[in-house]
């Protein structure tokens, strides 16, 4: 081979390598720092407050109270917006003594609302909501 025929290939390889390095640096810089409590992965969104009178017994019995269902659906978390439904038999409620891991800290206890999405390959309930006392 002639050296002149290899030169365009070497230059294009060098340019490709530079672009891949730049892309890698861009992606790595966009990742949140480990343990950053304000990163989207670790942050939780407080949806609403509800008067808890009489709701604790329902949650302990594994029933999502109507007041909470209505508030969740009023905020747009419904079937029309492609969120899983809160129909009876589609969810499970479990008490969590330690609470949830938020921003690198364990919170006080509460209830996990696990929803079965009915996926074909991953048919496990997924935690969508955490209800504090």
LINBEL-V543170 format. One record per backbone hydrogen bond with DSSP energy under -0.5 kcal/mol. CO is the residue of the C=O (numbers start at 1). NH is the residue of the N-H. E is the energy in kcal/mol with one decimal. If there is no record, write none. Layout:
BEGIN
CO:NH:E
CO:NH:E
END
This chain:
BEGIN
2:5:-0.8
2:6:-1.0
3:7:-1.1
4:8:-0.6
5:9:-0.5
6:10:-2.4
7:11:-2.4
8:12:-2.4
9:13:-2.0
10:14:-2.2
11:15:-2.5
12:16:-2.3
13:17:-2.4
14:18:-2.2
15:19:-2.3
16:20:-2.4
17:21:-2.2
18:22:-2.4
19:23:-2.4
20:24:-2.3
21:25:-2.4
22:26:-2.2
23:27:-2.4
24:28:-2.6
25:29:-2.3
26:30:-1.0
27:31:-0.7
28:31:-0.8
33:36:-2.2
35:37:-0.7
36:39:-1.5
39:42:-0.7
39:43:-1.5
42:103:-1.6
44:46:-0.6
45:47:-0.7
52:55:-1.8
52:56:-0.9
54:58:-0.7
55:59:-2.5
56:60:-2.6
57:61:-1.5
58:63:-2.8
59:62:-1.3
63:65:-0.6
65:69:-2.1
66:70:-2.7
67:71:-1.9
68:72:-2.5
69:73:-2.5
70:74:-2.6
71:75:-1.3
72:77:-1.7
73:76:-1.4
76:78:-1.7
78:81:-0.9
78:83:-2.1
79:82:-1.7
87:90:-2.2
90:116:-3.0
92:114:-3.2
94:112:-3.1
95:97:-0.6
96:110:-1.8
100:102:-0.9
100:107:-2.3
101:103:-0.5
102:105:-1.7
105:102:-2.8
109:133:-0.8
110:96:-3.4
111:131:-3.1
112:94:-2.1
112:114:-0.7
113:115:-0.5
113:128:-2.3
113:129:-1.2
114:92:-2.7
115:117:-0.8
115:126:-2.7
122:119:-0.5
122:124:-0.9
124:117:-0.5
126:115:-3.0
126:128:-0.6
129:113:-2.9
130:132:-0.6
131:111:-2.5
END
